[in-house]
Amino acid sequence: MTAFIHLSSRVTILCLRF
């Protein structure tokens, strides 16, 4: 579960970058 949250956070950061 922790890995999923970490991945989701990374995706959110990438989306915010764009």
HTML snippet that shows the backbone in 3Dmol.js (N, CA, C, O; Angstrom):
<script src="https://3Dmol.org/build/3Dmol-min.js"></script>
<div id="view" style="width:600px;height:400px;position:relative"></div>
<script>
const pdb = `
ATOM      1  N   MET A   1       0.847  -1.210   0.000  1.00  0.00           N
ATOM      2  CA  MET A   1       0.000   0.000   0.000  1.00  0.00           C
ATOM      3  C   MET A   1       0.880   1.257   0.000  1.00  0.00           C
ATOM      4  O   MET A   1       0.589   2.227  -0.699  1.00  0.00           O
ATOM      5  N   THR A   2       1.944   1.226   0.782  1.00  0.00           N
ATOM      6  CA  THR A   2       2.827   2.398   0.849  1.00  0.00           C
ATOM      7  C   THR A   2       3.400   2.717  -0.524  1.00  0.00           C
ATOM      8  O   THR A   2       3.509   3.881  -0.909  1.00  0.00           O
ATOM      9  N   ALA A   3       3.766   1.663  -1.262  1.00  0.00           N
ATOM     10  CA  ALA A   3       4.337   1.863  -2.603  1.00  0.00           C
ATOM     11  C   ALA A   3       3.318   2.549  -3.508  1.00  0.00           C
ATOM     12  O   ALA A   3       3.667   3.425  -4.299  1.00  0.00           O
ATOM     13  N   PHE A   4       2.050   2.139  -3.384  1.00  0.00           N
ATOM     14  CA  PHE A   4       1.002   2.736  -4.222  1.00  0.00           C
ATOM     15  C   PHE A   4       0.867   4.226  -3.934  1.00  0.00           C
ATOM     16  O   PHE A   4       0.740   5.033  -4.856  1.00  0.00           O
ATOM     17  N   ILE A   5       0.895   4.586  -2.663  1.00  0.00           N
ATOM     18  CA  ILE A   5       0.766   6.000  -2.275  1.00  0.00           C
ATOM     19  C   ILE A   5       1.965   6.783  -2.804  1.00  0.00           C
ATOM     20  O   ILE A   5       1.821   7.906  -3.288  1.00  0.00           O
ATOM     21  N   HIS A   6       3.149   6.180  -2.707  1.00  0.00           N
ATOM     22  CA  HIS A   6       4.356   6.859  -3.181  1.00  0.00           C
ATOM     23  C   HIS A   6       4.264   7.095  -4.681  1.00  0.00           C
ATOM     24  O   HIS A   6       4.617   8.168  -5.170  1.00  0.00           O
ATOM     25  N   LEU A   7       3.790   6.092  -5.407  1.00  0.00           N
ATOM     26  CA  LEU A   7       3.660   6.215  -6.865  1.00  0.00           C
ATOM     27  C   LEU A   7       2.628   7.280  -7.211  1.00  0.00           C
ATOM     28  O   LEU A   7       2.843   8.097  -8.106  1.00  0.00           O
ATOM     29  N   SER A   8       1.506   7.266  -6.495  1.00  0.00           N
ATOM     30  CA  SER A   8       0.446   8.251  -6.762  1.00  0.00           C
ATOM     31  C   SER A   8       0.968   9.667  -6.515  1.00  0.00           C
ATOM     32  O   SER A   8       0.651  10.595  -7.260  1.00  0.00           O
ATOM     33  N   SER A   9       1.766   9.820  -5.468  1.00  0.00           N
ATOM     34  CA  SER A   9       2.314  11.147  -5.150  1.00  0.00           C
ATOM     35  C   SER A   9       3.234  11.610  -6.280  1.00  0.00           C
ATOM     36  O   SER A   9       3.222  12.779  -6.667  1.00  0.00           O
ATOM     37  N   ARG A  10       4.024  10.680  -6.800  1.00  0.00           N
ATOM     38  CA  ARG A  10       4.945  11.026  -7.883  1.00  0.00           C
ATOM     39  C   ARG A  10       4.168  11.449  -9.120  1.00  0.00           C
ATOM     40  O   ARG A  10       4.541  12.410  -9.792  1.00  0.00           O
ATOM     41  N   VAL A  11       3.096  10.741  -9.419  1.00  0.00           N
ATOM     42  CA  VAL A  11       2.273  11.061 -10.594  1.00  0.00           C
ATOM     43  C   VAL A  11       1.651  12.444 -10.413  1.00  0.00           C
ATOM     44  O   VAL A  11       1.598  13.235 -11.355  1.00  0.00           O
ATOM     45  N   THR A  12       1.183  12.732  -9.200  1.00  0.00           N
ATOM     46  CA  THR A  12       0.557  14.034  -8.937  1.00  0.00           C
ATOM     47  C   THR A  12       1.567  15.156  -9.156  1.00  0.00           C
ATOM     48  O   THR A  12       1.234  16.190  -9.736  1.00  0.00           O
ATOM     49  N   ILE A  13       2.795  14.954  -8.694  1.00  0.00           N
ATOM     50  CA  ILE A  13       3.841  15.969  -8.864  1.00  0.00           C
ATOM     51  C   ILE A  13       4.105  16.198 -10.348  1.00  0.00           C
ATOM     52  O   ILE A  13       4.264  17.335 -10.791  1.00  0.00           O
ATOM     53  N   LEU A  14       4.149  15.102 -11.116  1.00  0.00           N
ATOM     54  CA  LEU A  14       4.390  15.228 -12.559  1.00  0.00           C
ATOM     55  C   LEU A  14       3.257  16.000 -13.209  1.00  0.00           C
ATOM     56  O   LEU A  14       3.497  16.847 -14.069  1.00  0.00           O
ATOM     57  N   CYS A  15       2.025  15.715 -12.807  1.00  0.00           N
ATOM     58  CA  CYS A  15       0.860  16.404 -13.384  1.00  0.00           C
ATOM     59  C   CYS A  15       0.930  17.896 -13.051  1.00  0.00           C
ATOM     60  O   CYS A  15       0.637  18.736 -13.902  1.00  0.00           O
ATOM     61  N   LEU A  16       1.313  18.224 -11.829  1.00  0.00           N
ATOM     62  CA  LEU A  16       1.387  19.626 -11.414  1.00  0.00           C
ATOM     63  C   LEU A  16       2.472  20.350 -12.205  1.00  0.00           C
ATOM     64  O   LEU A  16       2.352  21.537 -12.506  1.00  0.00           O
ATOM     65  N   ARG A  17       3.535  19.612 -12.535  1.00  0.00           N
ATOM     66  CA  ARG A  17       4.632  20.212 -13.292  1.00  0.00           C
ATOM     67  C   ARG A  17       4.117  20.674 -14.649  1.00  0.00           C
ATOM     68  O   ARG A  17       4.474  21.752 -15.126  1.00  0.00           O
ATOM     69  N   PHE A  18       3.273  19.849 -15.265  1.00  0.00           N
ATOM     70  CA  PHE A  18       2.721  20.203 -16.578  1.00  0.00           C
ATOM     71  C   PHE A  18       1.538  21.147 -16.387  1.00  0.00           C
ATOM     72  O   PHE A  18       0.923  21.571 -17.366  1.00  0.00           O
TER      73      PHE A  18
END
`;
const viewer = $3Dmol.createViewer("view");
viewer.addModel(pdb, "pdb");
viewer.setStyle({}, {cartoon: {color: "spectrum"}});
viewer.zoomTo();
viewer.render();
</script>
